[in-house]
Amino acid sequence: MSRYTITVTGQGRSDPEAIIGYDPPLRTYFLQAFPHQETDEPGLWLGTHDRAFETLGYLRHAAIARGYDFMPLPAEVSSKLIEDKVAAGTAARVGLA
């Protein structure tokens, strides 16, 4: 599973320690932001089930629908996320995943 720190904004606040990544077993991109101060569970957690968000665009649309955004992503992070998905697909095809 890949994990990269980004900034998520929305609803009058910002989380510069948000996490975006790709989860190969679930075949989805995910986003976690705004941890609850008591439980540490993310207030925003997208990508928790199989193939929830197969593209970064779908993930972004879901975040926007909830009043949040994470764009623009740093080019390096965006490239790595796409590479992570491709690598996971390649590993699955050759029996490594």
N, C-alpha and C positions, 0 to 999 in steps of 0.2 A: 504494500500500500504506500502510495506516495503522499507526502504532506508538505505543503509550502505555506509560509506565513504571508498573509496579505492584509489589506485594510478593507473592511466592509463598513459602509455608511448607510444611514437611513434613520427615519423617525427621530431626527434631531440629535443623533449620536453617532459615534464612530468607534470601531474596534480595530486598532492597528495590529492586534495579535490573532486575528481570525485565521482559520486554517482552510485551505482548499486542497483537494487531492483527487487521486483516482484509486478506487477500490477494486482490484481485479476479481476477487470472488463474487462480488455483487455486480460487476461489470457496469459501474456507474461512477460519475464524478460526484464529489460531495463537498459540502460547505458547512463549517461550524463557526459560529460567532456569538458574541455576547454571553459569556458564561455567567450562570446564576451565581450570586455571591455565596449562597449557602450550600447549594448542591453541586456546584461546578458543572452541571449539565448545560449544554449550549442553549441559549434562548432561541437561536436560529440554527436548525440542523436539517439540512437537505441532503438527500441521497442515501437513505437508510434501507432501501429495498432493491431487489434485483432489477437492473436496467432502468433505474429511475430517471437518470439523466445521461443519455448516451453522447451528448455533445455539451460543450461549454455554453453554447447559446441557449440550450434548454435549461441548464442550471441557472443562467443569468435571468431568464424570463421568470422562473419560479421565484427567485430572490426578489425581483422587481414586483411581482404580484403580491409579495408580503411586505413591500415598502422598503426594500434594501437594494443595494447595488455594490458590485465589486470591480467595476470597470473604471478606468482602464487597468487591465492586468499588466504587470511588467512583462515585456516581451520574453524575457528569459523564463519566467514562470509559465507563461502560456505555451511556449515551445516545449518545456519539460513535461507539462501535463499531457500534451498530445503525444509526445514520445513515450510516456508511461503507458498510455492506453495502447499504442501500437505494440510496444514490447510485451504487454500482458496478452494481447491477442496472438502474437507470434508464439509465445510460450505455451499457450493453450493448444494451438494447432500442432505443436511438436510433442505434446504430452508432458511439458514441464510444469504446468499449472494444475 
